[in-house]
C-alpha cells in the first residue's frame, strides 16, 4: 500500500499533470523525467560517546567488570586444576595406605600429644586432634580418600571440595614435618578449590546439568535431587558441634568460610526452587562468579610467586651459579630410583650444566612471559617437562604431579578442548568394545552442559518470550552448593 505524501496526490509520480492555473510555458514536457532534487544540507551532529563502547570513557573497565561478573572464567583450566590436585592426593593416600599409622596415625613418632601441643600453639586445624582413637583416624583417612575420588570425578563438587579441604588440612596438620614443597601446594590449592566453580566441564555435575537442560527443553521437570539436601542436613549438625566444642582451630577464617558455604547452600536451594529466573538468582551468580574469578587470579599469582622465589633463591646459591647443582642429587641414594639413568646423566658435565642453568632461567623468566602467549607456552612446556624429569630421575612423583597441576592453570583453552575431545573419543571407543554396550553415544555425555561437543541448540531452554536462554547448572556452576 502506498501512503500519499502530505503535499498531495500530485507529487506521487513524475507523470502527474501540472496544475490548471500554471502558465503553459512553465509546463514540463510529458516525455521529460523527474527533476533531481537537491539534498538539503544537514547540520553535523555532535559526536556523543556511547557508554561502555570502545571509544567511551570507562568502556574498558565496564567491559572488564561485565566479563568477571557474567561468567566464571577459565572453566577448562579450573577443571584441570581440580582433577590434578584431587588425583595427586588420592594417589598419595593410596600409596601410603600401608604406612598411614606410622605417618599420621597412632603409631607415628610425632605422637598425638606432641601434635596437640603444636596445633594449640600455631592454631592449626585438624579433626584428628578431636580424639586419639584409632577408629576415628581410620574414618578420617577413608573420608579423605573418598572425597578426593569424588572431587576427581566432579560428583557433588561443592560438598566434596569442602570435605577434601577438611581432609587435607587434618592429615597434613597432624604430622606437619612429614610434608615437602608439593604438600604445601596441595594444602593451599585445597583451600582455593572451595571458592571456585571448578565443575563447569569434565564432571558428573556438568553431566547432570546437561540432562536437566535436555529435560527442560522437552518440557519435563528436572530430576528430583535427594542426595544434595541429605548431605546438607547431615553436615549441618557436625558443623554446629565442631563450632561449639572449639574444634575448628584457632583462626577466624575457617569457621567463617564453612558457615558461609553451609548457609549459602540453603540460599541457593531456595532461590533455585522458588525464583529460578529472578534477580536473587542473578545476584548469587554474580557473587559466585566474582569469587571464582578472584580465586583463579590468586592461583595464577601463587604459581608465579612459587617460581619467582625458587628461581631467585637458586641464583644466590654457589652451586647454581657454577652450574653443578643438579650433579649432587643425582648421586644421592635417596633421590636415585633409577641409578643407571642417574649415572648416565650425571656423567655428562655439559648436560648437567645445561639443565642447571635452564632450570634457573625458566623459573625466573616465566612470570615475565605471561603477556606473550607463544613464549609463555614454550616455557610452560619446559616446566612441565622439568617436573616430569624430577618425578622420573629424583623419585618425587607427587611433588611433580602437584606442580604440573598448578601449571595447568596457564594451559591454552584450545589445547584443553582438543585434549578433552581426544579423551572423549578414546572413552567411547573403549566402552563400545565392551560387551552389552551400545556404540551410540548416550545423551548428556561426560562433559559440559555447553561445550565443543554440545552445541547450544541441543541443551537450550525456552524462555518466556519464545527465545532460548542458556541452562543454568543447578546450584550454580556445576554443583556449586551442598544441595546442588
KOLVORO-951979 format. One line per 5 residues: for each residue x, y, z of C-alpha. Coordinates in pm, 1 decimal. Layout:
N
X:Y:Z ~ ... $
//
This chain:
484
0.0:0.0:0.0 ~ 134.4:343.0:-96.0 ~ 92.3:622.7:151.5 ~ 48.4:957.0:-20.4 ~ 280.3:1233.5:82.2 $
146.7:1532.2:276.4 ~ 188.2:1758.5:-27.5 ~ -98.8:1585.1:-207.7 ~ -150.9:1325.4:-479.0 ~ 11.1:1540.7:-744.9 $
352.5:1451.7:-609.0 ~ 306.9:1076.1:-622.8 ~ 478.1:1024.1:-958.8 ~ 656.1:1201.6:-1237.2 ~ 368.5:1174.2:-1492.8 $
108.0:1370.6:-1294.5 ~ -42.1:1667.1:-1478.0 ~ 56.0:2018.9:-1389.8 ~ -188.4:2240.4:-1203.4 ~ -455.5:2408.2:-1424.2 $
-361.4:2765.9:-1331.2 ~ 3.3:2715.0:-1426.0 ~ 142.9:2903.8:-1723.0 ~ 174.2:2693.7:-2044.5 ~ 535.5:2788.1:-2094.6 $
620.3:2661.7:-1748.3 ~ 466.4:2322.3:-1800.8 ~ 713.2:2041.0:-1830.7 ~ 701.8:1816.2:-2140.9 ~ 540.7:1479.7:-2095.3 $
849.9:1289.3:-2204.7 ~ 1068.0:1465.2:-1952.3 ~ 1177.2:1267.9:-1645.3 ~ 1158.7:1391.1:-1289.9 ~ 1384.2:1671.5:-1197.7 $
1660.9:1588.8:-948.6 ~ 1600.0:1728.6:-605.7 ~ 1898.7:1881.0:-436.2 ~ 1966.8:1730.0:-94.3 ~ 1901.5:1954.3:196.5 $
2203.3:2048.6:398.7 ~ 2206.9:1866.2:726.8 ~ 2385.2:2023.4:1017.9 ~ 2654.3:1797.4:1166.3 ~ 2553.7:1644.7:1497.0 $
2799.4:1649.3:1784.6 ~ 2957.5:1312.8:1847.0 ~ 2816.2:1164.0:2164.7 ~ 3031.2:886.2:2309.8 ~ 2839.5:569.7:2386.3 $
2855.0:438.5:2738.1 ~ 3054.8:120.1:2751.9 ~ 3176.4:149.5:2393.7 ~ 3531.1:119.2:2280.2 ~ 3569.7:492.9:2247.0 $
3376.6:596.5:2553.5 ~ 3540.2:678.2:2880.9 ~ 3524.7:385.1:3113.9 ~ 3445.1:140.9:2832.2 ~ 3734.3:-86.6:2917.8 $
3658.9:-107.8:3291.0 ~ 3288.7:-155.6:3216.8 ~ 3358.1:-444.4:2981.1 ~ 3602.0:-598.0:3227.6 ~ 3350.1:-570.1:3511.2 $
3080.7:-726.6:3295.6 ~ 3311.6:-1010.4:3199.3 ~ 3416.4:-1103.0:3552.3 ~ 3060.2:-1086.5:3683.8 ~ 2871.9:-1250.5:3396.1 $
3065.5:-1577.1:3378.4 ~ 3318.1:-1793.9:3558.9 ~ 3635.5:-1761.5:3353.1 ~ 3870.7:-2046.0:3273.8 ~ 3626.5:-2338.2:3305.8 $
3867.3:-2586.8:3148.3 ~ 4168.4:-2459.6:3342.0 ~ 3986.2:-2477.7:3675.2 ~ 3862.0:-2827.0:3589.4 ~ 4218.3:-2943.5:3516.9 $
4337.6:-2795.4:3846.4 ~ 4057.7:-2976.3:4029.3 ~ 4131.0:-3308.0:3860.7 ~ 4506.3:-3271.9:3902.0 ~ 4514.3:-3196.9:4273.8 $
4241.4:-3446.3:4358.6 ~ 4430.8:-3717.0:4169.8 ~ 4760.1:-3617.2:4332.6 ~ 4633.1:-3653.8:4686.5 ~ 4422.6:-3958.4:4606.6 $
4724.7:-4147.2:4470.5 ~ 4937.2:-4027.8:4761.9 ~ 4688.9:-4160.0:5018.3 ~ 4661.4:-4488.4:4831.4 ~ 5038.7:-4531.4:4816.4 $
5076.7:-4456.3:5187.0 ~ 4786.8:-4678.1:5285.8 ~ 5016.2:-4945.7:5440.5 ~ 5216.6:-4674.9:5622.2 ~ 4931.2:-4447.7:5731.9 $
4959.8:-4536.2:6102.4 ~ 5331.7:-4455.2:6112.6 ~ 5295.8:-4132.8:5916.9 ~ 4979.3:-3974.6:6053.5 ~ 4817.8:-4224.8:6287.9 $
4859.0:-4354.8:6642.4 ~ 5197.8:-4519.5:6571.3 ~ 5358.9:-4200.4:6443.9 ~ 5684.7:-4088.0:6611.5 ~ 5521.7:-3746.4:6628.1 $
5257.0:-3879.9:6863.2 ~ 4920.9:-3731.1:6942.4 ~ 5025.8:-3531.4:7249.9 ~ 5303.9:-3354.2:7061.8 ~ 5070.1:-3281.6:6772.2 $
4815.2:-3144.3:7018.2 ~ 5070.8:-2907.3:7168.3 ~ 5178.9:-2790.5:6823.1 ~ 4827.6:-2724.1:6695.2 ~ 4742.8:-2536.0:7012.7 $
5046.1:-2318.0:6956.8 ~ 5002.9:-2240.8:6588.1 ~ 4620.3:-2253.5:6593.7 ~ 4611.7:-2508.1:6310.8 ~ 4302.6:-2709.5:6224.5 $
4285.7:-3088.3:6226.9 ~ 3988.6:-3309.8:6303.1 ~ 4239.6:-3579.0:6402.0 ~ 4303.1:-3371.6:6711.9 ~ 3947.5:-3422.3:6833.7 $
4037.2:-3765.1:6971.0 ~ 4327.3:-4010.9:6958.6 ~ 4100.3:-4302.8:6874.6 ~ 4226.4:-4538.5:6603.1 ~ 3872.5:-4581.1:6471.8 $
3842.2:-4205.0:6430.7 ~ 4171.4:-4190.4:6243.4 ~ 4060.9:-4465.6:6005.9 ~ 3730.8:-4289.0:5943.4 ~ 3901.0:-3957.7:5865.4 $
4154.7:-4125.4:5636.4 ~ 3879.9:-4311.5:5449.8 ~ 3667.8:-3995.9:5421.7 ~ 3962.7:-3806.3:5274.5 ~ 4016.4:-4084.0:5021.3 $
3651.7:-4086.5:4917.2 ~ 3626.7:-3707.0:4895.0 ~ 3938.8:-3694.3:4674.5 ~ 3789.9:-3956.8:4441.4 ~ 3453.9:-3776.4:4426.6 $
3624.9:-3443.1:4361.3 ~ 3824.4:-3604.7:4082.9 ~ 3500.1:-3718.4:3916.1 ~ 3320.7:-3392.1:3988.3 ~ 3039.1:-3550.8:4188.5 $
2871.0:-3301.7:4423.6 ~ 3175.7:-3087.1:4371.7 ~ 3097.5:-2814.2:4623.0 ~ 3042.4:-3059.4:4905.0 ~ 3337.6:-3274.7:4808.5 $
3568.6:-2974.4:4777.7 ~ 3484.5:-2878.1:5136.3 ~ 3537.0:-3233.3:5263.2 ~ 3858.3:-3258.4:5060.6 ~ 3988.8:-2938.4:5218.7 $
3899.7:-3064.1:5566.9 ~ 4074.2:-3396.6:5499.6 ~ 4389.2:-3240.1:5356.4 ~ 4425.5:-2990.4:5640.0 ~ 4356.2:-3257.2:5902.0 $
4604.6:-3512.1:5769.6 ~ 4882.0:-3266.2:5696.4 ~ 4849.3:-3069.8:6021.3 ~ 4856.3:-3394.4:6219.5 ~ 5223.3:-3450.5:6123.7 $
5337.2:-3126.2:5972.2 ~ 5703.7:-3231.6:5947.8 ~ 5622.0:-3514.0:5705.7 ~ 5548.3:-3282.8:5414.5 ~ 5753.8:-3118.3:5141.9 $
5701.3:-2840.9:4888.2 ~ 5439.9:-3040.3:4699.9 ~ 5235.8:-3088.5:5017.3 ~ 5239.6:-2713.6:5076.0 ~ 5099.2:-2654.8:4726.6 $
4825.3:-2914.9:4781.5 ~ 4749.2:-2750.8:5117.6 ~ 4687.9:-2412.4:4954.1 ~ 4505.1:-2538.8:4647.5 ~ 4266.2:-2744.4:4860.4 $
4151.3:-2418.1:5018.0 ~ 4130.8:-2232.7:4686.6 ~ 3922.4:-2501.2:4515.9 ~ 3640.4:-2445.3:4765.3 ~ 3588.3:-2095.4:4622.5 $
3596.3:-2190.2:4253.8 ~ 3327.4:-2314.6:4017.5 ~ 3555.0:-2592.0:3900.6 ~ 3286.9:-2837.0:3782.2 ~ 3153.7:-2649.4:3480.1 $
3312.8:-2904.6:3247.1 ~ 3451.6:-3257.4:3277.1 ~ 3243.2:-3351.8:3578.9 ~ 2942.8:-3557.9:3673.9 ~ 2776.1:-3238.2:3791.7 $
2801.1:-3093.2:3439.7 ~ 2658.9:-3416.3:3301.8 ~ 2364.3:-3397.3:3540.0 ~ 2306.5:-3031.9:3448.8 ~ 2310.3:-3119.1:3077.9 $
2046.8:-3386.4:3132.7 ~ 1827.5:-3144.1:3326.7 ~ 1866.2:-2890.7:3045.1 ~ 1753.3:-3150.1:2792.5 ~ 1452.8:-3233.0:3009.4 $
1367.9:-2864.2:3038.9 ~ 1390.5:-2826.2:2661.0 ~ 1147.4:-3116.5:2627.7 ~ 908.6:-2956.9:2877.2 ~ 988.4:-3203.4:3155.1 $
1070.3:-3112.7:3516.0 ~ 1428.2:-3162.7:3638.0 ~ 1523.8:-3481.7:3809.3 ~ 1444.3:-3480.9:4179.3 ~ 1754.4:-3427.2:4391.9 $
1761.9:-3616.5:4721.2 ~ 2135.8:-3657.3:4776.4 ~ 2208.9:-3283.6:4792.8 ~ 1962.9:-3193.3:5070.7 ~ 2058.9:-3510.8:5258.7 $
2426.3:-3406.4:5256.9 ~ 2333.0:-3055.8:5373.9 ~ 2120.1:-3188.3:5660.7 ~ 2388.4:-3438.8:5760.7 ~ 2676.2:-3191.6:5765.6 $
2487.5:-2915.0:5946.0 ~ 2488.5:-3073.7:6294.5 ~ 2853.3:-3171.5:6252.3 ~ 2941.6:-2808.1:6185.6 ~ 2737.4:-2690.4:6482.8 $
2902.1:-2935.9:6722.8 ~ 3251.7:-2857.4:6590.8 ~ 3193.0:-2484.8:6636.9 ~ 3052.1:-2517.1:6987.3 ~ 3328.8:-2753.7:7101.3 $
3602.7:-2534.4:6954.0 ~ 3721.2:-2796.2:6707.2 ~ 3772.0:-2563.6:6408.1 ~ 4114.0:-2438.1:6506.9 ~ 4212.2:-2102.1:6643.4 $
4175.4:-1896.4:6325.1 ~ 3866.5:-1698.0:6232.5 ~ 3865.4:-1755.6:5857.3 ~ 3796.8:-2130.4:5859.9 ~ 3474.4:-2118.9:6068.7 $
3362.0:-1816.3:5867.4 ~ 3426.4:-1998.3:5539.9 ~ 3248.3:-2318.0:5644.9 ~ 2945.2:-2136.6:5783.3 ~ 2922.0:-1911.8:5476.4 $
2923.5:-2211.5:5244.7 ~ 2668.5:-2401.7:5451.3 ~ 2427.1:-2108.1:5479.3 ~ 2470.1:-2006.6:5116.0 ~ 2378.2:-2362.7:5019.2 $
2034.1:-2309.2:5169.7 ~ 2002.5:-1976.2:4989.0 ~ 2093.0:-2138.0:4654.8 ~ 1841.2:-2415.9:4709.8 ~ 1559.4:-2175.2:4797.1 $
1632.4:-1945.8:4502.6 ~ 1662.1:-2233.8:4255.7 ~ 1332.1:-2373.9:4377.9 ~ 1117.7:-2060.3:4403.8 ~ 1291.9:-1789.7:4192.8 $
1499.4:-1973.8:3931.3 ~ 1493.8:-1678.2:3689.3 ~ 1465.1:-1386.5:3928.1 ~ 1703.2:-1118.5:4042.8 ~ 1818.0:-1309.1:4355.7 $
1939.4:-1590.8:4127.8 ~ 2130.2:-1341.4:3916.6 ~ 2284.1:-1185.2:4226.5 ~ 2401.1:-1523.5:4354.8 ~ 2552.0:-1599.5:4014.0 $
2738.5:-1269.1:4015.5 ~ 2878.6:-1328.4:4364.2 ~ 2983.8:-1683.7:4275.2 ~ 3149.8:-1564.8:3953.3 ~ 3338.2:-1292.4:4137.8 $
3464.4:-1540.9:4396.6 ~ 3567.8:-1786.9:4125.0 ~ 3748.5:-1532.2:3910.0 ~ 3926.1:-1373.9:4205.2 ~ 4040.0:-1714.6:4329.6 $
4160.6:-1810.1:3982.6 ~ 4369.9:-1492.9:3976.4 ~ 4510.5:-1582.0:4319.5 ~ 4605.4:-1929.3:4193.9 ~ 4790.2:-1776.1:3898.5 $
4969.5:-1532.1:4124.7 ~ 5058.2:-1816.0:4362.2 ~ 5217.9:-2018.4:4082.7 ~ 5415.8:-1716.6:3963.0 ~ 5530.3:-1646.1:4318.2 $
5645.2:-2005.2:4366.1 ~ 5858.9:-1999.8:4053.1 ~ 5989.7:-1648.1:4107.3 ~ 6106.2:-1713.0:4463.0 ~ 6250.8:-2053.7:4373.2 $
6442.6:-1908.0:4079.9 ~ 6583.0:-1606.5:4263.2 ~ 6687.0:-1815.2:4562.6 ~ 6867.2:-2051.5:4327.6 ~ 7060.2:-1762.0:4177.4 $
7206.2:-1685.6:4519.5 ~ 7346.8:-2037.7:4558.6 ~ 7705.3:-2101.0:4454.1 ~ 7626.9:-2446.9:4310.3 ~ 7360.6:-2299.2:4087.3 $
7596.3:-2024.2:3980.5 ~ 7870.7:-2262.8:3867.9 ~ 7621.7:-2499.9:3701.9 ~ 7680.6:-2810.9:3917.4 ~ 7370.9:-2809.3:4141.9 $
7197.9:-3095.0:3958.9 ~ 7501.0:-3323.9:3994.9 ~ 7464.1:-3372.9:4371.3 ~ 7103.0:-3503.6:4398.9 ~ 7176.9:-3738.3:4107.0 $
7441.6:-3906.6:4324.7 ~ 7234.8:-3942.3:4642.6 ~ 7085.0:-4284.5:4703.3 ~ 6765.6:-4133.0:4839.7 ~ 6699.1:-3947.8:4510.2 $
6805.7:-4214.8:4262.2 ~ 6520.7:-4458.7:4190.4 ~ 6696.0:-4543.4:3861.2 ~ 7070.0:-4544.7:3945.6 ~ 7180.8:-4636.7:3594.1 $
6987.9:-4349.3:3439.5 ~ 7115.7:-4105.5:3700.9 ~ 7474.9:-4218.7:3638.6 ~ 7440.7:-4164.3:3263.5 ~ 7303.3:-3815.3:3310.0 $
7546.7:-3720.1:3587.2 ~ 7846.8:-3835.0:3381.9 ~ 7787.7:-3559.4:3123.3 ~ 7912.6:-3231.6:3259.9 ~ 7762.3:-3038.8:2967.7 $
7415.8:-3187.8:3024.5 ~ 7431.8:-3114.5:3397.5 ~ 7528.6:-2751.9:3330.5 ~ 7257.1:-2703.3:3065.3 ~ 6985.0:-2847.3:3289.2 $
7104.2:-2647.9:3591.2 ~ 7110.6:-2314.2:3410.4 ~ 6795.2:-2396.4:3216.3 ~ 6603.0:-2459.8:3536.8 ~ 6700.1:-2121.4:3679.2 $
6628.1:-1934.9:3355.7 ~ 6283.9:-2090.2:3311.6 ~ 6176.5:-2027.7:3670.3 ~ 6294.5:-1666.9:3678.7 ~ 6163.3:-1578.2:3333.6 $
5819.9:-1742.4:3348.3 ~ 5629.6:-1468.5:3540.0 ~ 5754.1:-1209.8:3289.1 ~ 5625.4:-1401.8:2986.6 ~ 5258.2:-1421.0:3078.7 $
5169.0:-1140.6:2837.6 ~ 5333.9:-1313.6:2543.6 ~ 5131.5:-1620.4:2461.0 ~ 5385.9:-1800.4:2246.5 ~ 5681.4:-1754.0:2481.0 $
5462.9:-1842.8:2779.0 ~ 5351.1:-2166.6:2616.8 ~ 5709.2:-2262.2:2534.3 ~ 5824.4:-2205.6:2892.6 ~ 5515.1:-2384.2:3020.8 $
5606.1:-2694.5:2822.0 ~ 5962.8:-2666.8:2951.2 ~ 5845.0:-2651.5:3313.6 ~ 5611.1:-2947.9:3271.3 ~ 5894.6:-3148.4:3117.8 $
6119.5:-3038.9:3402.9 ~ 5875.1:-3169.8:3664.3 ~ 5827.8:-3491.0:3470.1 ~ 6205.3:-3532.2:3480.4 ~ 6208.2:-3468.4:3855.3 $
5947.0:-3740.3:3902.0 ~ 6148.8:-3985.1:3694.3 ~ 6506.6:-3906.9:3798.0 ~ 6466.3:-3795.9:4160.6 ~ 6172.2:-4015.3:4260.9 $
5937.5:-3732.3:4361.4 ~ 5618.5:-3816.7:4169.5 ~ 5366.5:-3642.5:4392.8 ~ 5564.1:-3320.5:4411.1 ~ 5580.3:-3322.2:4031.3 $
5210.0:-3402.4:3997.5 ~ 5119.6:-3113.7:4225.9 ~ 5334.1:-2866.7:4034.5 ~ 5208.8:-2985.8:3695.1 ~ 4850.2:-2949.2:3820.8 $
4932.2:-2594.7:3930.7 ~ 5096.2:-2519.1:3594.7 ~ 4777.6:-2633.9:3418.5 ~ 4603.3:-2308.7:3511.6 ~ 4806.3:-2143.8:3231.2 $
4734.1:-2404.2:2961.5 ~ 4561.9:-2269.4:2646.6 ~ 4191.2:-2333.5:2621.4 ~ 4219.4:-2461.2:2264.5 ~ 4463.4:-2730.4:2374.0 $
4242.7:-2834.3:2666.3 ~ 3936.3:-2854.5:2441.0 ~ 4131.0:-3068.4:2195.2 ~ 4256.9:-3286.9:2480.2 ~ 3904.8:-3329.8:2613.8 $
3775.4:-3426.6:2270.2 ~ 4051.0:-3687.5:2231.6 ~ 3971.8:-3827.2:2575.8 ~ 3601.3:-3845.4:2492.4 ~ 3670.8:-4031.8:2168.9 $
3901.2:-4273.2:2347.7 ~ 3645.3:-4335.0:2620.7 ~ 3371.3:-4404.1:2369.7 ~ 3587.3:-4645.3:2177.6 ~ 3680.7:-4824.6:2496.7 $
3320.9:-4852.2:2613.6 ~ 3191.7:-4952.6:2271.8 ~ 3424.5:-5252.7:2274.3 ~ 3274.1:-5384.7:2596.9 ~ 3001.2:-5648.7:2565.4 $
2649.8:-5521.2:2605.7 ~ 2741.5:-5157.4:2538.3 ~ 2584.3:-4961.2:2255.6 ~ 2810.5:-4781.6:2011.1 ~ 2579.0:-4484.7:2007.5 $
2693.0:-4209.1:2247.4 ~ 2443.3:-4155.4:2523.9 ~ 2284.8:-3815.2:2573.7 ~ 2437.4:-3587.6:2830.8 ~ 2784.5:-3732.9:2790.9 $
3052.2:-3675.4:3049.5 ~ 3131.8:-3311.9:2986.7 ~ 2997.8:-2958.3:2998.9 ~ 2640.7:-2857.9:2953.8 ~ 2760.6:-2647.0:2661.3 $
3095.0:-2721.1:2511.8 ~ 3260.0:-2812.1:2186.8 ~ 3079.1:-3145.4:2178.4 ~ 2743.1:-2998.1:2284.8 ~ 2602.6:-2720.2:2066.3 $
2392.2:-2461.6:2248.3 ~ 2085.2:-2553.4:2046.5 ~ 2082.7:-2904.1:2188.1 ~ 2050.3:-2805.0:2550.7 ~ 1893.0:-2461.3:2542.0 $
1587.4:-2382.5:2746.2 ~ 1288.3:-2192.1:2615.1 ~ 1229.7:-1864.5:2787.1 ~ 903.6:-1685.3:2838.3 ~ 939.8:-1482.3:2516.1 $
980.0:-1774.6:2279.9 ~ 1356.7:-1743.6:2262.8 ~ 1627.5:-1954.1:2419.4 ~ 1843.5:-1899.9:2720.5 ~ 2147.7:-2083.1:2846.5 $
2058.8:-2350.0:3102.1 ~ 2191.1:-2287.9:3449.4 ~ 2362.3:-2558.2:3640.8 ~ 2164.3:-2644.5:3946.5 ~ 2328.1:-2488.0:4244.8 $
2539.4:-2264.2:4023.7 ~ 2837.4:-2361.3:3825.0 ~ 2816.8:-2733.6:3841.8 ~ 2749.9:-2848.9:4194.3 ~ 2805.3:-2504.8:4340.2 $
2634.0:-2575.4:4669.7 ~ 2582.6:-2859.4:4908.7 ~ 2231.8:-2905.6:4776.8 ~ 2304.5:-2867.5:4406.7 $
//
